[in-house]
């Protein structure tokens, strides 16, 4: 029996296993990095829309003599955990219309493979946009006093907010979570794992300042 030949086969087998493992690990890491970057891009798109809309809560277009073109009374129509509706002239073109952000935790997009993904709606006037790129949670918190925008030093108001309490809102905090649409498991036997990214920001719209 040629023990040297046997040993060489054993060593070659170990080397092949090591090469396969390294290649698999590199491929998995690349997939994870790529997926993370994609979700960050999706998250940034949603962030940009929110950062554009929320600071303009209550923004009104004035005519040349300083009279408000449209007056709907309270700025807010609805203020709840998953939905906020308010009036604003987002485009600064004299069109004062209702803007709504609504998260439906029971509406999974038809194309979604991730069962945790639901639908976020952005409505401006009659124009409805469905955001179906991995939103798994979307929460809105309201404050009737100013707090540090980087801390939770103030307690949020209880939702839903109704009646005259709507006029007490001075800050709005939005937090959302996104996940990728497919599981990213190292082994087939691993539990389902999704790349998750979160974002949170507190806003102090200038038109809600209580002088």
C-alpha positions, 0 to 999 in steps of 0.5 A: 500500500502506497501510504504516501499516495494516500496521504497526498490524496487526503491533503488534496481533499482538505485543500479542496474543502478549504478552498470551497469554504473560503469561496463560499464565505467570500460569496456569502459576504459579497451577497450580504454587502450588496444586499445591505447597500441596496437596502440603504439606497431604498431607505435613502429614497424614503428618507428623502421624501419624508424630509421633503414633506414633514418640515412643510406641515402647515406651509401656506401660500400667501397672495400678494397682500399677505392673505392666506389663499386657503384656510382649513382650520387645523393643520392636521386632519389625522395624527395616529401611530401609523398615519399622519394627514395634514395640509400643506403647499408642498410645491409652493405653487398656491395649491394647498392640499392634504398630504397623507403618510399611511402605513398598512401593517396588513397589506403585503405587496403581491410581489413580496417574498418576505412576509414581514414587508408591508405597504406604505402610502404617500398621498398628495391631493389625489396622487397616491404613491405605494411604497413597496420596497421592503417597509416592515415597520413605520411609526409616528410619534407626536410631541406637545413640547420641544425636546432634544432632536437626538434624544427621547427626553420628552414623552410622546403624546398618546395616539390617536390625537383628536380635537383641540389636542391636534393644535398642541403638536410641535414635533413629529418623530418618524421611525421606519424599518426596512428588510430585504425581500429574500432570506440571507442564510449561511446554511439552509438549516438556519432560521430566516434572516433578513438584512435590516436597516432602520432610520429615525428622525424628529422634526420641528416644522416651523409652522407648528411653532407656538409663539 
